[in-house]
Amino acid sequence: MTPLDTDFPAPWETFPEIPCGSIHWRMGPGEDVMLEWWRSVKRLTAEERRAWHQRHTPPPEWAEWVQRGFTRIEERGT
């Protein structure tokens, strides 16, 4: 992967005013951002995910959600 492929914005950076868990992330522009973010994160290696996470540390309200997603990828690959 190129550096551009491994450094993409986090949902909370794209729409910082929208809280984690909002319906915004399940429809419309927020859903598009979330789907693209999920596809991008799944393509990263474990090392690339750790580096991405250091560059895009989630705010406290997103931290548990991100950790669950990363754990799911590591355990199931999805």
VEXDREN-2710 file (C-alpha; in Angstrom, 1 decimal):
% VEXDREN-2710
k/r/px/py/pz
1/MET/0.0/0.0/0.0
2/THR/1.1/3.5/-0.6
3/PRO/1.1/6.1/2.2
4/LEU/-2.0/7.6/0.7
5/ASP/-3.8/4.3/1.0
6/THR/-2.8/4.0/4.7
7/ASP/-3.6/7.5/5.8
8/PHE/-7.3/8.4/5.4
9/PRO/-9.5/10.5/7.7
10/ALA/-11.4/9.1/10.6
11/PRO/-15.2/9.5/10.8
12/TRP/-14.8/11.8/13.8
13/GLU/-12.5/14.0/11.7
14/THR/-14.8/14.2/8.7
15/PHE/-17.8/15.1/10.8
16/PRO/-16.5/16.2/14.2
17/GLU/-19.8/17.7/15.2
18/ILE/-21.6/14.3/14.9
19/PRO/-21.4/12.1/18.0
20/CYS/-20.5/8.4/17.9
21/GLY/-23.7/6.4/17.7
22/SER/-25.7/9.0/15.9
23/ILE/-28.2/8.0/13.2
24/HIS/-26.1/10.2/11.0
25/TRP/-23.6/7.4/10.6
26/ARG/-26.3/4.9/9.4
27/MET/-27.7/7.0/6.5
28/GLY/-26.8/9.6/4.0
29/PRO/-23.3/11.2/3.9
30/GLY/-22.3/9.8/7.3
31/GLU/-23.0/6.2/6.2
32/ASP/-20.9/6.8/3.1
33/VAL/-18.0/8.0/5.2
34/MET/-18.4/5.1/7.6
35/LEU/-18.5/2.5/4.9
36/GLU/-15.4/3.9/3.2
37/TRP/-13.6/4.1/6.5
38/TRP/-14.4/0.5/7.3
39/ARG/-13.3/-0.7/3.9
40/SER/-10.0/1.2/4.3
41/VAL/-9.3/0.0/7.8
42/LYS/-9.9/-3.6/6.8
43/ARG/-7.3/-3.4/4.1
44/LEU/-4.5/-2.3/6.5
45/THR/-2.1/-4.8/8.1
46/ALA/-2.1/-4.9/11.9
47/GLU/1.0/-2.7/11.9
48/GLU/-0.5/-0.2/9.6
49/ARG/-3.7/-0.1/11.8
50/ARG/-1.6/0.7/14.8
51/ALA/0.2/3.5/13.0
52/TRP/-3.1/4.9/11.6
53/HIS/-4.5/4.8/15.1
54/GLN/-1.6/6.8/16.5
55/ARG/-2.1/9.4/13.8
56/HIS/-5.9/9.5/14.3
57/THR/-6.4/8.9/18.0
58/PRO/-10.2/8.8/18.6
59/PRO/-11.8/11.1/21.1
60/PRO/-13.0/9.4/24.3
61/GLU/-16.5/8.8/23.0
62/TRP/-15.2/6.9/20.0
63/ALA/-12.4/4.9/21.7
64/GLU/-14.4/1.9/22.6
65/TRP/-16.1/1.7/19.2
66/VAL/-12.8/1.8/17.4
67/GLN/-11.2/-0.8/19.7
68/ARG/-14.2/-3.2/19.1
69/GLY/-13.8/-2.7/15.3
70/PHE/-10.1/-3.4/15.4
71/THR/-10.5/-6.4/17.6
72/ARG/-13.2/-7.8/15.2
73/ILE/-10.8/-7.4/12.2
74/GLU/-8.0/-9.1/14.1
75/GLU/-10.2/-12.0/15.2
76/ARG/-12.4/-12.5/12.1
77/GLY/-10.8/-10.5/9.4
78/THR/-14.1/-8.7/8.8
END
